[in-house]
């Protein structure tokens, strides 16, 4: 199986999956050429919202990893132009250094820009689209590139019009931030970091598993009320720190994580009559 490439470093659950076709493009042109040569593509930013369900992926799919080489960005005035593979954590630090505020909220979100824009990532009451000016995407079927202005983009809670559209790849985006004193931005970064240490697990995870239900009761609260925190299936575990998060204790498979998700959904439905919906994407 030497021709298979490990995807473990490219998903934050650190699931040990392997794929025959994996690409690490440097440019838009390379991404377009990859799209022309494969019928089924999956784009990985940092893999922070992804569950790899199989141990081996053959010719049925090609993975395009963006976080390794397609991650360049440029700050000009209060604007940021950025490729979709750049990580939010890196951008939070870079904008802090020049006194720009807006993305520091996402300092503890281990997502790439592309992944964050697809799902309209949110943290501490803020959303990624707040500071977006435009988003450039590739239509995989036609291999045409289009730039959308913010007013043209439909988005909402944990949703954008790009989510679930397998024919779209986000290539880049432009943001416009606010100037603020660096000390004020630093205080927010420190606060976010301390909250993460206090409240979130340090084991491999992809963060919140489920969308907040319409009943507006946090999933973590219901899981805790049912005494499910710490529940283990295979090597996947409901975090003892946070009931809305699943962690990999070391050797969890995608199947372990999916079985634990199904168990949680069944328990919540039985005891609260609430249907939960996953935020995370199963490949």
C-alpha angles and dihedrals in degrees: 000000000000091000091065119094122216117243093190094107092048100060123059093221084064090225111178101237128148132206133195095212115047125154133191105196125195099195146026089254092058091050091051091051091050090051090053092055102047133055096202122040134173119194118213120197105170092325090236095143099036136104114198102210099187133060093215131029117194133184092314091086141018123211120216111200111203104173095072104058109354094069108100123137140180130203118207118173106314094335129097123200111193142173116236097249095063114112122240091227091058092047092049090057095043094051091045089056091059096039099254119145130202110069097054086088087072096051091116096042107101094206134119120239092253094051091046092052093048093056098027091240116219136193134176092354097311130109129210093235093062092088100029118124100175143347127212118209140181119227099217096201097051095026087225122143120221132181117215122202114221092254089060094054121092110212141153142152107346088337142102129169088252093062113107093008103125091187094064131080119183108226105178146333142208123223133189117208138186126254112240136161111278091231090060092050091046091053090055092047091051092048092051092048093050091049090052093052091048101043111021131068121251094212121097110289143147094225124237110020099196139042114246105268122241088250083069093225109135112246090227090059093052092046090051093047089054091050093241099131108118094024110152131204114177103322095326117103138186100241114257086215099051126020094207095060133075121206135197110236091200112290106034117148126212087252091057091053093047091050090051091049090051090049092052092048091051093049094048091048092049097047103030103022088232124136111218123211123206123240091196125087121232117213 
